[in-house]
Amino acid sequence: MRICVIGAGGWGTALAVVLAKCGHRVVLWGHDPANVEEIKKDKENKKYLPGVQLPDGVGVTADMEESVDGAEFVFLVVPVQYMRGVLEGFKAYHRDAPVVCCSKGLERETLLFPSGVIKEILGGVEVSVLSGPSHAEEVGRGVPTAVVVGGEGDLSRRVQELFAESVTLRVYRSEDVVGVELCAALKNVVALAAGMCDGLGFGDNTKSALLARGLVEMARLGVKMGARLPTFFGLAGVGDLMTTSFSRYGRNRRVGEEIGRGRKLEDVLSGMHQVAEGVWTVVGAVELARRFGVEMPITQKVYEVLYGGKRPSDAVLELMRRPLKAEWEGLLG
């Protein structure tokens, strides 16, 4: 098939590599013409995915019309906060190719998940969402990885089949689009908290407890929003949460760690050229918790540390002093 990948960051490049190795003709679009020319010349995305050679089946362009012309599937891999602007540019050239959204987070102004932004701009296009524990650095190098694609009807199966020839990226399918997308967004918020634990010098007990309770928060909100509970204990939920919270590649974990060590948020972000989506997602997550009447204490404390000036050590103390509760209270009754 002919596939367009919108977004020449690390994850978009890694997906282009895998899809090309599956025998598809892939066109990778990047917004920066200079970086696109470097990728063409070097057959490698040295800025975002160094050390991974692009197969011959991957073309690279900064021309929107060229990239999407004749595409049978479009993989959208751009940060959520820039997605609307990118899609507005592609709207004139996109026909009816299904969109596979590989971005994670919430749009700040609207609190829409990526699929909502896509449908708002492109209308009735088919949309699926792909997520799971999948660092681009490992996927690009061919490290065995499993992800899940959420889509309605037979769309998830059709996306799954695009990767059928891969021996390094295994794709499972799900009909729970809401759950997959919500897990993808909220796990980054919990990963920020996990990083703060690292920065404060806490050990395995603290971090494991935090992740377990963070997963309950994610599921609590998800079920209220129509997600299916098992999704939170699968690849999109606990799988991605563990990877993001422990890996050296995890940007959100790294930002949290620096905050835990006492650095200011603006100073940490100024030194990064990649996006830590959890920093923006936590604002929307707090608002969604309020709207749906869901208790999310870890999420709330992350927000207070990032935007309210609270010290991470004080946030931990306040969490430990909360009223006694049953473990599954608010989720299973």
C-alpha positions in Angstrom: 0.0 0.0 0.0 0.9 3.7 -0.3 1.1 5.2 3.1 1.7 8.8 4.2 3.3 9.4 7.6 2.8 13.0 8.8 5.5 14.0 11.2 9.2 13.3 10.8 10.0 13.2 14.5 11.4 10.0 16.1 8.1 8.1 16.3 7.0 9.0 12.8 10.4 8.0 11.4 10.4 4.7 13.3 6.9 3.9 12.0 7.9 4.7 8.5 10.9 2.4 8.8 8.7 -0.5 10.0 6.0 0.0 7.4 8.5 0.1 4.6 10.1 -3.1 5.8 6.6 -4.6 5.6 6.6 -3.9 1.9 4.6 -0.6 1.8 5.6 2.5 -0.1 5.9 5.2 2.5 6.2 8.9 2.2 7.4 10.7 5.4 6.4 14.4 5.7 8.3 16.8 7.8 7.6 20.5 8.6 11.2 21.6 8.5 12.6 21.6 4.9 16.2 21.8 6.1 15.8 18.7 8.3 14.0 16.9 5.4 16.9 17.6 3.1 19.3 16.2 5.7 17.3 13.1 6.0 17.2 12.6 2.2 21.0 13.1 2.0 21.9 10.9 5.0 19.1 8.3 4.7 18.9 8.9 8.5 17.0 11.2 10.8 20.0 12.3 12.8 18.1 14.9 14.7 15.3 12.7 16.1 16.3 9.1 15.5 20.0 8.8 15.1 21.6 5.5 14.2 18.5 4.1 12.2 18.9 3.9 8.5 15.8 4.5 6.3 15.0 1.7 3.9 14.7 2.4 0.2 10.9 2.2 0.5 10.8 5.5 2.5 10.5 8.8 0.6 10.8 12.1 2.5 9.3 15.5 1.6 8.2 18.8 3.1 5.5 19.2 0.4 2.0 18.4 1.9 0.3 17.7 -1.4 3.1 15.4 -2.6 3.1 13.4 0.7 -0.6 12.6 0.8 -1.3 12.2 -2.9 -2.6 8.7 -3.6 -2.2 7.6 0.1 -4.4 4.7 1.1 -3.6 5.3 4.8 -2.4 8.3 6.7 -0.4 8.0 9.9 -0.6 11.2 11.9 2.4 11.6 14.3 2.6 15.2 15.4 2.4 16.7 18.9 -1.3 17.3 19.9 -0.7 21.0 20.5 0.4 21.5 16.9 -2.0 19.0 15.3 -4.8 21.4 14.4 -2.5 23.7 12.5 -0.9 20.8 10.6 -4.3 19.3 9.7 -5.6 22.6 8.4 -2.7 22.6 6.0 -3.4 19.0 4.8 -7.2 19.4 4.6 -7.1 20.7 1.0 -5.1 17.6 -0.2 -6.5 14.8 2.0 -9.2 12.7 0.3 -10.8 9.8 2.2 -7.8 7.8 3.4 -8.3 6.5 7.0 -6.2 8.2 9.6 -4.2 6.3 12.2 -3.5 8.7 15.0 -0.2 8.0 16.9 -0.1 11.1 19.0 -0.9 11.3 22.7 -2.4 14.0 24.9 -5.2 16.6 25.0 -5.6 19.8 23.1 -5.3 22.6 25.6 -8.0 24.9 24.4 -10.7 22.3 23.7 -9.8 19.3 25.9 -10.3 17.2 22.8 -8.3 14.0 22.4 -6.4 13.7 19.0 -9.2 11.8 17.3 -11.6 14.5 18.2 -9.4 17.2 16.6 -9.0 15.0 13.5 -12.8 14.5 13.1 -13.5 18.2 13.7 -11.2 19.3 10.9 -11.4 16.4 8.4 -15.1 15.6 8.9 -16.3 12.0 8.5 -12.9 10.4 7.9 -12.3 7.0 9.6 -10.0 7.4 12.6 -8.1 4.8 14.6 -5.6 5.3 17.4 -2.3 3.5 17.9 -0.6 3.3 21.3 1.3 1.2 23.7 4.9 0.8 25.2 6.8 1.8 22.1 9.8 4.1 22.4 10.9 5.2 18.9 14.5 4.5 19.7 13.8 0.8 20.2 11.2 0.3 17.4 13.5 1.9 14.9 16.3 -0.5 15.9 14.0 -3.5 15.5 13.6 -4.3 19.2 10.6 -6.6 19.7 7.6 -4.4 20.6 3.8 -4.8 20.9 1.2 -2.1 20.6 -2.6 -1.8 20.3 -4.7 -0.1 17.7 -8.2 1.1 18.7 -10.8 1.5 15.9 -14.5 1.1 15.2 -15.8 -1.6 12.9 -13.2 -3.4 10.9 -10.7 -0.5 10.9 -8.5 -1.8 13.7 -8.2 -5.1 11.8 -7.2 -3.3 8.6 -4.5 -1.3 10.4 -3.3 -4.4 12.2 -2.9 -6.1 8.8 -0.6 -3.3 7.6 2.0 -4.6 10.1 1.3 -8.3 9.5 4.7 -8.9 7.8 6.7 -7.3 10.7 8.6 -9.6 13.0 9.5 -6.8 15.4 6.3 -4.8 15.8 3.2 -6.8 16.8 -0.1 -5.0 16.7 -3.1 -6.1 18.7 -6.6 -4.6 18.0 -9.3 -3.1 20.2 -12.7 -1.4 19.7 -12.2 0.8 22.8 -11.0 4.0 21.1 -11.8 6.1 24.2 -9.8 3.8 26.5 -6.8 3.6 24.3 -6.7 7.3 23.7 -7.3 8.2 27.3 -4.5 5.8 28.5 -2.1 7.4 26.0 -2.8 10.8 27.4 -3.0 10.2 31.2 0.0 7.9 31.5 2.2 10.8 30.7 0.9 12.7 33.8 1.6 9.7 36.1 5.1 9.4 34.5 5.8 13.0 35.5 5.0 12.0 39.1 7.2 8.9 38.8 10.0 11.1 37.6 9.5 13.3 40.6 10.0 10.3 42.8 13.3 9.6 41.1 14.4 13.2 41.6 13.5 13.1 45.2 15.6 10.0 45.7 12.8 7.6 46.7 13.0 3.9 46.0 11.1 1.1 44.4 8.4 1.0 47.0 7.3 4.5 46.4 7.4 4.4 42.6 5.5 1.1 42.4 2.8 2.3 44.8 2.5 5.6 42.8 2.1 3.7 39.5 -0.5 1.4 40.9 -2.5 4.2 42.3 -2.0 6.3 39.2 -3.4 3.5 37.1 -6.5 3.5 39.3 -7.0 7.2 38.7 -6.7 6.7 35.0 -9.3 3.9 35.0 -11.6 5.8 37.3 -11.9 8.7 34.9 -11.8 6.4 31.8 -14.8 4.4 32.9 -16.8 7.6 33.6 -16.0 8.7 30.1 -17.1 5.4 28.5 -13.9 3.4 28.3 -13.7 -0.3 29.0 -11.9 -1.3 32.2 -9.7 -4.1 30.7 -8.0 -1.5 28.4 -6.3 0.0 31.4 -4.6 -3.4 32.2 -3.4 -3.9 28.7 -0.8 -2.5 26.4 -2.2 1.0 26.2 -2.6 1.2 30.0 -0.3 -0.6 32.3 2.1 -1.5 29.5 2.7 2.0 28.3 2.6 3.4 31.9 5.5 1.1 33.0 7.7 1.9 30.0 7.2 5.7 30.2 7.8 5.7 34.0 11.0 3.7 34.1 12.7 4.1 30.7 15.7 6.4 30.2 13.9 7.5 26.9 10.8 8.7 28.8 10.6 12.5 28.3 7.9 12.9 30.8 9.7 10.9 33.4 12.9 12.9 32.8 11.0 16.2 33.2 9.5 15.0 36.4 13.0 13.9 37.7 14.4 17.4 37.1 11.5 19.0 38.9 12.0 16.6 41.8 15.6 17.8 42.0 14.4 21.3 42.4 14.6 22.8 38.9 11.9 25.1 37.6 9.6 23.8 34.9 10.4 26.6 32.4 14.1 25.9 32.8 13.7 22.2 32.1 11.5 22.7 29.0 13.9 25.3 27.6 16.6 22.7 27.2 14.4 20.2 25.3 13.8 19.9 21.5 11.1 17.2 22.0 7.7 17.5 23.6 6.8 16.2 27.0 3.0 16.0 26.5 2.2 15.4 30.1 3.1 19.0 31.0 0.1 20.2 29.0 -2.1 17.2 29.5 -2.3 17.6 33.3 -4.1 20.9 32.9 -6.9 19.2 30.9 -6.9 16.1 33.1 -7.6 18.2 36.2 -10.5 19.9 34.3 -11.9 16.6 33.1 -11.8 15.2 36.6 -13.8 18.1 37.8 -16.4 17.8 35.0 -16.9 14.1 35.6 -16.7 14.3 39.4 -13.8 11.9 39.6 -11.2 12.0 42.4 -7.6 12.1 40.9 -5.3 13.1 43.8 -2.0 12.2 42.1 -2.9 14.2 38.9 -4.0 17.1 41.1 -0.7 17.2 43.0 1.3 17.1 39.7 -0.7 20.1 38.6 0.0 21.9 41.8 3.7 21.2 41.6 4.0 22.3 37.9 1.7 25.3 38.0 1.0 26.1 41.7 4.5 26.4 43.1 4.1 23.4 45.5 7.2 21.6 46.4 7.3 17.9 45.3 8.2 16.8 48.8 5.1 18.5 50.2 2.9 17.0 47.5 4.1 13.5 48.6 3.4 14.2 52.2 -0.1 15.4 51.4 -0.8 12.2 49.4 0.4 10.0 52.3 -1.9 11.9 54.7 -5.1 11.5 52.7 -8.1 9.9 54.5 -8.1 6.1 54.6 -9.9 4.4 51.8 -10.6 1.0 50.2 -8.2 0.2 47.4 -10.8 0.2 44.6 -13.0 2.9 46.0 -14.7 5.0 43.3 -14.0 2.4 40.6 -15.6 -0.8 41.6 -17.9 0.6 44.3 
